[in-house]
Amino acid sequence: MQGFKKVIEEIKTKENFIDFVEILIIDLEKKSEWTNKSLHEYLEAIASWTEDMDGYYINNNLPIPENVNWKLFANILLAAKMYE
C-alpha cells in the first residue's frame, strides 16, 4: 500500500492517472492484497470509502480535499461501463 501512496502523490496529469490505473490492473492480476476482487465488491467499496473519506484524511493528519470534481469521477465510472 505504501508504494501506491507514493504513486498517488506524484499524480499531476491525466497520463499519471492512467499509469496509476494500469498499475492497479497489474496488481489485481497478481492476485495481491485485494479484498474486493469482484466489480460489485469494488464499486461498493468505492461508495463506502467515499462516504467515510473525511475520517481517512483526519486520521492521517491530511487536509480534506476541497473542490473535488465529482462529476468527472462519475463520468469516468459511467463511461467505463461501455467503453472498450
Buried (B, 14 or more C-beta within 10 A) or exposed (E): EEEEEEEEEEEEEEEEEEBBEEEEEEBEEEEEEEEBEEEEEEEEEEEEEEEEEEEEEEEEEEEEEEEEEEEEEEEEEEEEEEEE
